[in-house]
């Protein structure tokens, strides 16, 4: 199916390029260099299997999981509501 001046498969090429860019960005954010033997957060030893799987690992699995968790929402309604503005 042709779409204007674009060649057949142009949409798929754009999708493939977007995925390649995202993978390249994700890989650039991975830790590099020698990893740590002890976790930077809790001080516990990082297990050998993790150090082999992630050579640049600087935290244990439990601490990395906590760091990857999104921040919890605030209990305060900072946007306000119509009810609070009317009072």
Buried (B, 14 or more C-beta within 10 A) or exposed (E): EEEEEEEEEEEEEEEEEEEEEEEEEEEEEEEEEEBBEEBEBEEEEBEEEBBEEBEEBBBBBEBBEEEEEEEEEEEEEEEEEEEEEEE
